[in-house]
């Protein structure tokens, strides 16, 4: 069966997304291993923020806002939306100059930190 160009493009897009998730998960795991042991929720937030900040992503609304958004992303994943769908939705609404690649990293790192069951 031959794949048409759109299917090939979709497969490449999904492969890139999966590679990005793997990268985010590895970065998060590495940071987790280096982080001192503290309360789970606090340490998970710190690990998440460290990964996001290391990527150069910040929010004028503060770190709490980014943590809240990460949890919202997990809720949206639980409702059945894909990581790519969330990335596209957030990219359309981004008004602060964040790139699509950074948005994808944020979505992937959110899932890796707070809802790893949705990483496939």
C-alpha positions in Angstrom: 0.0 0.0 0.0 1.5 3.4 -1.0 1.2 6.3 1.3 0.1 9.5 -0.1 2.0 12.7 0.6 -0.4 13.9 3.3 -0.1 10.6 5.1 3.7 10.8 4.9 3.7 14.3 6.2 1.4 13.3 9.1 3.7 10.4 9.9 6.7 12.7 9.9 4.9 15.2 12.1 3.9 12.4 14.6 7.4 11.0 14.5 8.8 14.5 15.3 6.2 14.9 18.1 7.2 11.5 19.5 10.9 12.4 19.3 10.1 15.6 21.1 8.2 13.8 23.9 11.1 11.4 24.3 13.5 14.4 24.5 11.3 16.1 27.1 11.0 12.9 29.1 14.7 12.3 29.1 15.4 15.9 30.1 12.8 15.7 32.8 14.2 12.3 34.1 17.7 13.7 34.1 16.6 16.7 36.1 14.6 14.5 38.4 17.7 12.4 39.2 19.7 15.5 40.0 17.0 17.2 42.1 17.2 16.8 45.9 14.5 14.7 47.5 11.6 16.9 48.8 7.9 16.6 48.9 6.6 15.0 45.7 4.3 17.8 44.5 6.8 20.5 45.3 9.7 18.6 43.7 7.6 17.8 40.6 6.8 21.5 40.2 10.5 22.4 40.6 11.6 19.8 38.1 9.0 20.9 35.6 9.9 24.6 36.0 13.6 23.8 35.8 13.1 22.0 32.5 10.9 24.9 31.2 13.3 27.6 32.3 16.3 25.7 30.9 14.5 25.9 27.5 14.2 29.7 28.0 10.4 29.6 28.5 8.9 32.0 31.0 5.6 33.7 31.7 4.8 37.3 32.7 2.1 35.8 34.9 4.7 33.8 36.9 5.7 30.2 37.5 2.4 29.4 39.2 0.6 30.2 35.9 2.8 27.8 34.0 2.2 25.0 36.5 -1.6 25.7 36.3 -1.4 25.6 32.5 0.5 22.3 32.6 -2.3 20.8 34.7 -4.8 22.2 32.3 -2.9 20.4 29.5 -3.3 17.1 31.4 -7.0 17.7 31.7 -7.3 18.3 28.0 -5.3 15.2 27.3 -7.6 13.3 29.6 -10.6 14.6 27.5 -9.0 13.0 24.4 -7.2 15.8 22.6 -3.8 14.9 21.2 -0.5 16.6 22.1 -0.3 17.9 18.6 -3.8 19.3 18.8 -3.0 21.1 22.1 0.2 22.4 20.6 -1.6 23.8 17.6 -4.4 25.3 19.8 -1.8 27.0 22.1 0.3 28.2 19.2 -2.7 29.9 17.7 -3.4 31.7 21.0 0.2 32.6 21.9 0.7 36.3 21.9 4.0 36.4 23.7 6.3 35.4 20.9 6.7 31.7 22.0 7.6 29.5 19.0 5.7 26.4 18.0 8.7 24.3 18.9 8.7 25.9 22.4 4.9 25.3 22.7 5.4 21.7 21.7 8.2 21.4 24.3 5.9 22.9 27.0 3.1 20.5 26.2 5.4 17.5 26.1 7.1 18.5 29.3 3.8 19.1 31.0 2.7 15.6 30.1 6.0 14.1 31.2 5.8 15.9 34.6 2.2 15.6 35.5 0.4 13.0 33.4 2.9 10.6 31.9 0.2 8.1 31.2 -0.7 10.2 28.1 2.8 9.9 26.5 2.7 7.3 23.8 
